[in-house]
Structures are given as C-alpha cells and as structure tokens.
C-alpha cells in the first residue's frame, strides 16, 4: 500500500509506445485503457519529461518598483530517454517494437520479401503509419506514455506525441542487445504530467508473440573485413579474437522546429541523416588474423594513410524463436577509423573509433543496413 504519510510511490512503471496513424497525433487514450496498447521492453533508465522549455525574461521591464518581473512561459517540448531490449517475436509479426523504434529513428523499410525486411537510413519525410501488413514503409513518428502506478485509482502518466528518436545500438559481447534512444517530441493535452482518477494497471500489454528472453550477444556471426583502398574491389576477411564491443550510434540530426500555430510552440521534428554513423569497435591485437597475413601493422598503416577501411556485419539469432530462423543483421560496409592500443584480459587490444559512411561520392550503398528476418514457422 502507499506510504501512510501520503507520499506517492511507484508500485510499477512501464512505457507504452507505437507508431502514429496520423503524424503528431497522440495514439492512446489512457483514460479509457483497452489493454491492447504495446508495452515496450524498456529498461530502467527510460524516462519521459519536459525538455527544451523556453522562459521569456521580462526582467528589463520597469514599473517603478524594486525587483524583476516574473518570466513568461515560451515554447516547450517533451523528450527523455527510451532504452529497450531486443527480443524475439512470433514469425507473423513483421514490425515488432524494435523495428518500429528504427522507423521512428528516421529509417525506412526499403524492401520486404517475406520473411526479410530491409531497413536503411531514409531521405523520406515522416508519414502516417499504415498498419502491420508486411511491405515497404517510410519513417514514422511515435506516441509514448510513461505510466506510474500508485494506488490504481489515481495513477499518473507522462505522454509524448510526434516523437522521433536518435538511437544508439549497443552490442557488447555477452551483454544484452540494447537500443538507446534520445526522444524529441511534443506535449500531450497541454500537460506535462496527467494525474487522473484512472486505474492505469490495465493500460497496455506485452505485444502478442513477443519473447520473454532478451537477446544476448553470444553465438553471433560476425564478419570483419579490412579494405586497403576506397575502391572496395576486394577485402581481406579477418577473424579477431576477443571482440568485446560494438556500438553503432546512428546519430541523425534532430532539431526542434518552431511553429507559431502550435499550442506549445513546436511542431513534429524531422530526422535527417546528413552525417556519418558513429561506430565503436574493440578487439584483441593479434600478429596474424586467420592466417591471412593481415596483421596489426597493416591496420595501423591503413589508419595512417586514411585509406584503410573496415566493414562489419553482425548477425544475431533471436534464440527464443530460433526454430523459425529469426535473425537480425547489422551491416556497415565502410568504416573509416582511428585506432589506439588498449589492454584486454592481460593482452593487447585495439580500440577503434570510426565513421560509417558511403564509399565514394555518388555511391548509393547505405551507410548501414539492418535486415530483420522474422522467419517462418
């Protein structure tokens, strides 16, 4: 039961989210829960809150009295952090929550051939979400609600509409596969926090067919190649020991857009992929990678010349649904890198900081491709 002194306590907390059928229009009605809303597989660091609020100073006004005059509320938006686990889903679910998170991050589903969905950074504008049937899709905005359950009679929720995401994919070896997104959105119902006489315990449910076990980065297939020039005519496959970390920072440009007709001064923000994708990679130093003759000296020579490149393709089997051959693949074909020596488990290691980019001017090869295969039963 709640604290006898009347202090509110979170009995449970969860985040509901889905792509918007109409861009910028809140998808949910927490005052009348249906139970069919999607509860995201969120982590504890996930929080929604007011952001980018402007207070307009009136301190220079003079009226013959001492002291400044109170400021006036200007534009304000909503934001926060959404961190989620990558989980398996039933083979009939073409657009699970982790795919929707990428679509809200400015990706498009550029191709769909049952059972494989191809996702790439998009140049297309946000569009209304048309539904769950498999097919190509443009980027979409997302509605989010953080629900705080107290006594089931006057629960609280914080909402964001028209949300777009800037996402980082963390794939640390033997760790959980995590999507961490910075949220940029708008205020819902002109409220920062909604406290009503609604029991929110029935608001939302785990997505149908979503697995209970999060994906762990083990048993993965990883192909790393070194390319010695920008023609990318051939590459040398290397099999480094002790791959410890792979992080992909999608790093799109997301900026608030002012709108004088909007109640709170901002409209839905676009997502631009006008820069490179950030990549962090760490693996052990070896004198010889798989007998290829490609050693540490070559890697550092490529760093020195600026014309050495890495490519990385990591494929994870979503183990809970492995009988359906359900996989997700992250493919970065051209990573221009810097490298430094590091220590790892008593041996030498390389820490790479790179930029995933296109190979040459005019190249249509995406800087990153995510292929989700939902599998067949």
C-alpha positions in Angstrom: 0.0 0.0 0.0 1.0 3.6 -0.4 3.1 5.4 2.2 0.9 6.3 5.1 2.2 9.9 5.0 0.7 10.3 1.6 3.9 10.2 -0.4 3.4 8.8 -3.9 5.3 5.6 -4.7 5.7 3.8 -7.9 4.4 0.3 -7.4 5.1 -0.4 -11.1 6.3 1.6 -14.0 6.1 0.8 -17.7 6.2 2.5 -21.1 3.6 2.2 -23.8 4.5 3.1 -27.4 3.5 2.7 -31.0 3.8 4.5 -34.4 1.2 7.1 -35.1 -1.6 6.6 -37.6 -1.5 10.4 -38.0 1.8 12.2 -37.6 1.9 14.2 -34.4 -1.5 12.9 -33.1 -1.4 11.0 -29.8 -2.3 7.5 -30.4 -3.6 6.5 -26.9 -6.4 7.3 -24.5 -5.1 6.4 -21.1 -8.4 7.5 -19.5 -10.0 4.5 -21.3 -7.4 1.7 -21.5 -8.1 -1.1 -24.0 -5.3 -3.4 -22.9 -4.2 -3.8 -26.5 -1.6 -0.9 -26.4 2.0 -2.1 -26.7 4.2 -2.2 -23.6 7.8 -1.7 -24.8 10.6 -3.9 -23.4 12.0 -0.8 -21.7 14.9 -0.6 -19.3 15.0 1.3 -16.0 16.8 4.3 -17.4 13.9 5.1 -19.6 12.2 8.4 -18.6 10.0 11.0 -20.3 9.9 14.6 -19.3 9.6 18.2 -20.5 12.6 19.4 -22.5 13.8 22.4 -24.4 11.5 24.7 -22.5 11.9 28.4 -23.0 11.2 31.0 -20.4 10.9 34.5 -21.8 12.6 37.1 -19.5 10.7 40.2 -18.5 13.4 41.4 -16.2 14.1 44.5 -18.2 10.5 45.8 -17.8 10.3 48.9 -15.5 7.3 50.0 -13.5 8.8 52.0 -10.6 9.0 49.1 -8.1 12.1 47.1 -7.0 12.9 43.8 -8.5 12.4 41.9 -11.7 9.0 40.9 -13.1 8.4 37.1 -13.5 9.3 35.5 -16.7 6.7 34.1 -19.1 6.5 30.6 -20.5 7.6 30.3 -24.1 7.7 27.2 -26.3 8.3 23.8 -24.7 8.7 20.2 -25.9 8.8 16.7 -24.5 11.7 14.3 -24.6 13.7 11.9 -22.5 15.4 8.5 -22.9 14.0 5.3 -24.2 16.2 2.2 -23.7 14.8 -1.1 -24.8 15.9 -4.7 -25.1 16.0 -6.5 -28.4 13.7 -9.5 -28.1 12.4 -12.2 -30.4 8.8 -12.2 -31.7 6.5 -14.6 -33.4 7.1 -15.1 -37.1 3.8 -13.4 -38.0 4.9 -10.1 -36.5 6.7 -8.2 -39.3 7.0 -5.0 -37.4 8.0 -5.8 -33.8 8.7 -3.0 -31.4 12.5 -2.9 -32.1 11.7 -2.4 -35.8 9.3 0.4 -35.0 12.0 2.0 -32.9 14.2 2.2 -36.0 11.3 3.5 -38.2 10.9 6.3 -35.6 14.6 6.9 -35.8 14.4 8.0 -39.5 14.9 4.6 -41.1 12.7 3.3 -43.8 11.7 -0.2 -44.7 13.2 -0.1 -48.2 12.3 -3.7 -49.2 10.3 -6.6 -47.9 10.4 -10.1 -49.3 8.8 -12.5 -46.9 10.4 -13.2 -44.4 13.1 -10.5 -44.7 12.6 -6.8 -44.0 15.4 -4.4 -45.1 15.9 -1.1 -43.1 18.1 1.8 -44.1 18.6 5.5 -43.2 15.9 7.4 -45.2 15.7 10.6 -47.1 11.9 10.4 -47.0 9.6 12.5 -44.8 7.6 11.2 -41.9 4.3 9.6 -43.0 1.2 8.3 -41.3 1.7 4.7 -40.2 -0.4 2.5 -42.4 -0.5 -0.7 -40.4 1.1 -4.0 -39.7 0.9 -5.8 -43.1 4.3 -6.6 -44.5 5.6 -4.1 -47.1 7.9 -1.1 -47.6 7.5 1.7 -45.1 8.5 5.4 -44.8 9.7 6.8 -41.4 7.0 7.4 -38.9 6.5 9.3 -35.6 5.8 7.6 -32.3 3.5 8.1 -29.4 4.9 7.3 -26.0 3.4 7.2 -22.5 5.3 6.5 -19.3 2.9 5.1 -16.7 3.4 5.3 -13.0 1.1 3.0 -11.0 0.5 4.1 -7.4 -2.9 3.1 -5.9 -4.7 2.1 -9.1 -7.3 4.8 -8.6 -5.4 8.0 -9.3 -2.4 6.9 -11.4 0.0 9.2 -13.3 1.2 9.2 -16.9 3.6 11.3 -18.9 2.9 11.5 -22.6 4.9 12.4 -25.8 3.4 12.7 -29.2 5.0 13.2 -32.6 8.2 11.6 -31.1 11.2 11.0 -33.3 14.3 9.2 -32.0 18.1 9.4 -32.2 19.2 5.8 -31.5 22.4 4.1 -30.4 22.6 0.3 -30.8 24.8 -1.3 -28.1 26.1 -4.8 -28.9 28.6 -5.6 -26.2 29.8 -9.2 -26.3 28.0 -11.4 -23.7 25.7 -8.4 -22.9 22.1 -7.6 -23.8 21.4 -6.1 -27.2 20.1 -2.6 -26.3 18.6 0.2 -28.3 19.1 3.5 -26.5 17.1 6.4 -28.0 17.0 10.1 -27.2 13.4 11.2 -27.6 12.3 14.5 -29.3 8.6 15.1 -29.2 5.6 17.3 -28.3 3.4 17.9 -25.2 0.2 15.8 -25.0 -3.0 17.5 -24.0 -1.1 20.7 -23.0 0.0 18.8 -19.8 3.5 17.8 -18.5 2.0 15.2 -16.2 -1.5 13.8 -16.2 -2.9 12.7 -12.8 -6.5 11.4 -13.2 -8.9 9.1 -11.5 -8.0 6.4 -13.9 -6.7 2.9 -13.0 -3.8 2.5 -15.5 -2.9 -1.0 -14.4 -4.9 -2.3 -17.4 -3.3 0.1 -19.8 -1.3 -1.8 -22.4 0.0 -5.3 -22.5 3.1 -7.2 -23.7 3.0 -7.5 -27.5 1.4 -10.7 -28.8 4.1 -13.2 -29.5 7.0 -11.2 -28.0 9.6 -13.4 -26.4 10.2 -13.3 -22.7 14.0 -13.7 -23.0 16.1 -10.7 -24.3 18.7 -11.3 -26.9 22.3 -11.7 -25.7 25.3 -11.0 -27.9 26.6 -14.6 -28.0 26.6 -17.2 -30.6 26.6 -14.4 -33.1 28.1 -14.5 -36.6 30.5 -11.6 -37.2 32.3 -10.9 -40.4 35.0 -8.2 -40.2 36.9 -7.2 -43.4 39.8 -4.8 -44.0 39.9 -2.8 -47.2 43.1 -1.1 -48.3 41.6 1.5 -50.6 38.4 3.3 -51.4 37.6 1.2 -54.5 36.4 -1.6 -52.3 37.1 -4.0 -55.1 38.3 -6.7 -52.6 38.7 -7.1 -48.9 40.6 -9.3 -46.5 38.5 -11.2 -44.0 39.9 -11.1 -40.5 38.8 -13.1 -37.5 40.0 -11.2 -34.5 40.0 -12.8 -31.1 38.2 -11.2 -28.1 35.7 -8.9 -29.8 34.5 -7.0 -26.8 32.3 -4.2 -28.0 30.4 -3.0 -31.0 28.3 0.2 -30.6 26.6 1.9 -33.5 25.5 5.5 -32.9 23.0 6.3 -35.7 23.5 10.0 -34.9 20.8 11.6 -37.1 20.2 15.3 -36.9 17.0 16.1 -35.0 16.2 19.7 -34.3 13.1 21.4 -32.8 11.0 23.1 -35.4 9.2 26.3 -34.2 5.6 26.6 -35.1 3.6 29.8 -34.1 0.3 28.0 -34.7 1.2 25.2 -32.2 -0.2 25.3 -28.7 3.3 24.8 -27.2 5.3 26.4 -30.0 6.9 23.4 -31.7 5.8 21.0 -34.5 7.0 17.5 -35.1 10.7 17.4 -35.8 12.1 15.8 -38.9 15.0 13.3 -38.9 18.0 13.9 -41.2 20.8 11.5 -42.0 23.2 14.1 -43.3 26.3 12.9 -41.5 28.2 9.6 -40.8 27.1 6.8 -38.4 29.4 6.6 -35.3 31.0 3.2 -34.7 33.0 1.9 -31.7 34.7 -1.5 -32.1 37.2 -3.2 -29.8 39.0 -6.5 -30.3 42.3 -8.1 -29.3 45.6 -7.4 -31.1 47.0 -10.4 -33.0 50.1 -11.0 -35.1 48.1 -12.9 -37.7 44.3 -12.9 -38.3 43.2 -16.3 -39.5 46.4 -16.9 -41.5 45.6 -14.0 -43.8 48.8 -12.3 -43.2 46.9 -9.1 -42.3 48.5 -8.0 -39.0 48.5 -5.1 -36.6 50.9 -3.2 -38.8 48.6 -3.2 -41.7 45.7 -1.9 -39.6 47.8 0.9 -38.3 49.1 1.7 -41.8 45.5 1.9 -43.0 44.8 4.4 -40.2 47.9 6.4 -41.1 47.1 6.6 -44.8 43.4 7.4 -44.2 42.5 5.0 -47.0 42.2 1.8 -44.9 38.6 0.9 -44.1 36.8 -1.8 -42.1 33.5 -3.4 -42.8 31.4 -5.1 -40.1 28.4 -7.5 -40.4 27.0 -8.9 -37.3 24.1 -11.4 -37.3 22.2 -12.3 -34.2 19.8 -15.3 -33.9 16.9 -14.4 -31.7 17.3 -17.6 -29.7 13.8 -18.0 -28.3 12.4 -18.3 -31.9 15.4 -20.0 -33.5 13.2 -22.7 -34.9 11.7 -20.0 -37.0 15.2 -18.9 -38.2 14.6 -15.4 -36.8 17.6 -13.2 -37.1 18.7 -9.6 -37.2 21.8 -8.4 -39.1 23.6 -5.1 -38.8 25.8 -4.4 -41.8 28.3 -1.4 -42.0 30.1 -1.7 -45.3 32.6 1.2 -45.0 34.0 2.4 -41.7 36.8 4.9 -41.8 38.6 4.5 -38.5 41.1 5.8 -35.9 42.7 3.2 -33.7 44.6 3.1 -30.4 46.3 0.4 -28.4 44.4 -0.8 -25.3 44.7 -3.6 -22.8 42.3 -6.5 -22.7 42.4 -9.6 -20.4 46.2 -9.3 -20.0 46.9 -8.9 -23.7 47.0 -6.1 -26.2 43.8 -4.9 -27.9 42.8 -2.3 -30.4 40.0 0.2 -29.8 38.5 1.6 -33.0 36.5 4.8 -33.3 35.1 5.1 -36.7 32.5 6.6 -39.0 30.3 4.5 -41.1 29.9 6.3 -44.4 29.3 5.8 -48.1 32.3 4.6 -50.1 32.6 7.4 -52.7 30.7 10.5 -53.9 27.6 9.2 -55.7 27.6 5.8 -54.0 24.1 4.6 -53.2 25.2 1.9 -50.8 23.6 2.7 -47.4 25.9 3.6 -44.6 24.2 1.0 -42.5 21.6 -1.7 -43.4 19.6 -3.6 -40.8 18.0 -6.8 -42.1 15.3 -8.3 -39.9 14.2 -11.8 -40.8 11.1 -12.7 -38.9 11.3 -16.3 -40.1 8.8 -18.9 -41.0 7.0 -21.3 -38.7 
